[in-house]
Amino acid sequence: MSAKKRGQSARQRAMSTRATERSRSAGYAYAFLLILETMLIGVNAENLIQQGDSPIEVLIWIVKESISLVKQASSLQEKQKKSLLPRHRRSEEQ
């Protein structure tokens, strides 16, 4: 019976490890996409300046875009935290 328990805990650890790896991979993907979006904001800002917009107006636009980007990143982080918490609790209970 103790061998079964050891086998189950090994399986649970393996499943937990896979879930952690998926979560980490998703985190890297989100980070990459947010960096890409930040770079696109910079490219758009450069285009606006080249089109003749005032640098101050472009700077204000950049700040507004950056605030929405930070909000988006924060909400993704909160969703990820919420999705991980129940899994850890369940694995601890079993």
Beta strands, then each sheet from edge to edge (+ up, - down):
end
